[in-house]
Structure formats: structure tokens, C-alpha cells
Amino acid sequence: MSLAAPALAVNMEAAAACGAESEGQEGMADRSDEARQRAEYNFKKKSDRPRKARRRGRSTSLPAKAADVNRAKLKALRLAKEGEAEVTKKVRKRAAKPST
């Protein structure tokens, strides 16, 4: 007789005391079905948020919109700085060339 047999019997008794099925497989299947249904419900709820927000006329994510605005400002500043640098470079080239 192995030592695992008494431990298995104790685990089955504990499972029966908790209200689990004696087979164990059906109880696990029920829990996995419940978990799957919960996950599907949460997914549908989250996927409906943007649609509902559009119906109300609101943006889906204000922080994302603020980040886009900030990114656009930074891009405009960078392009202006690069353009300014190009103009300065052209002016320096012209000034460095001897005039004839």
C-alpha cells in the first residue's frame, strides 16, 4: 500500500465536505464554464464602451486624446526647429561663399 492512497482519500473527503462533486470533473467543468461566461460578459461590456461613447458624442478616452494633442504640438515644434536649422544652414553657406 502506498502513502498516496490515504492522502487521496483525505482530499476526496475534503472536496466532498466543500460541496464538490465526488467525481471532481463535473465540478471543475462547471467552474470553467462560469469563468468562460464571466470572461465573455466582461469582453462584451468592454467592447460596447466605445460604441456607447460615440452615441453620446464623447471621446472614448480623454487621456489618449490629450496625448495625441501633446504629440501634435511636439511634432510641430520639432518641424519648426528643423526648418529653422535648415534656413540657418543655407544662410551660413551663402555667407561663407565669396561673392564675385
C-alpha positions in Angstrom: 0.0 0.0 0.0 1.4 3.4 -0.9 1.4 6.6 1.1 -0.5 8.4 -1.6 -3.7 6.5 -1.0 -4.5 7.9 2.4 -3.8 11.5 1.1 -6.1 10.9 -1.8 -8.9 9.8 0.5 -8.4 12.8 2.7 -8.5 15.1 -0.4 -11.7 13.5 -1.6 -13.3 13.8 1.8 -12.3 17.5 1.9 -13.7 18.0 -1.6 -17.0 16.3 -0.6 -17.2 18.5 2.5 -16.9 21.6 0.4 -19.8 20.5 -1.8 -17.7 19.4 -4.8 -18.8 16.5 -6.9 -17.5 13.1 -5.9 -16.1 12.6 -9.4 -14.4 16.1 -9.4 -14.5 16.5 -13.1 -18.0 17.9 -13.3 -17.3 20.5 -10.6 -14.2 21.7 -12.5 -16.2 21.9 -15.7 -18.9 24.0 -14.1 -16.3 26.4 -12.7 -14.6 26.7 -16.1 -17.9 27.3 -17.8 -18.7 30.0 -15.3 -15.3 31.5 -15.8 -15.7 31.5 -19.6 -19.1 33.1 -19.3 -17.7 35.8 -17.0 -14.9 36.5 -19.4 -17.3 36.7 -22.4 -19.5 39.1 -20.4 -16.6 41.3 -19.5 -15.3 41.3 -23.1 -18.7 42.3 -24.5 -19.1 45.0 -21.9 -15.6 46.5 -22.7 -16.2 46.2 -26.4 -19.5 48.1 -26.1 -17.9 51.1 -24.4 -16.6 52.9 -27.5 -19.9 52.4 -29.3 -21.8 53.8 -26.4 -19.4 56.7 -26.1 -19.8 57.6 -29.8 -23.5 57.5 -29.4 -23.2 60.0 -26.5 -20.9 62.1 -28.6 -17.9 61.7 -26.3 -14.4 60.6 -27.0 -13.6 57.1 -25.9 -10.5 58.1 -24.0 -9.7 61.6 -22.8 -6.1 60.8 -21.8 -5.5 59.3 -25.2 -6.9 62.4 -26.9 -4.7 64.6 -24.7 -1.7 62.6 -25.6 -2.5 63.0 -29.3 -2.8 66.7 -28.9 0.5 66.9 -27.0 2.2 64.7 -29.6 1.0 67.0 -32.4 2.3 70.1 -30.5 5.7 68.5 -30.1 5.9 67.4 -33.7 5.0 71.0 -34.8 7.8 72.4 -32.6 10.3 69.8 -33.9 9.4 70.6 -37.5 9.7 74.3 -36.9 13.1 73.8 -35.2 14.3 71.6 -38.1 13.1 74.2 -40.7 14.8 76.9 -38.8 18.0 74.9 -38.7 17.8 74.4 -42.5 17.3 78.1 -43.1 20.2 79.0 -40.8 22.4 76.4 -42.6 21.6 77.9 -46.0 22.3 81.4 -44.8 25.7 80.4 -43.4 26.6 78.7 -46.7 25.7 81.8 -48.7 27.7 84.0 -46.3 30.7 81.6 -46.5 30.8 81.7 -50.3 32.9 84.5 -51.7 30.8 86.9 -53.8 32.0 87.6 -57.3 
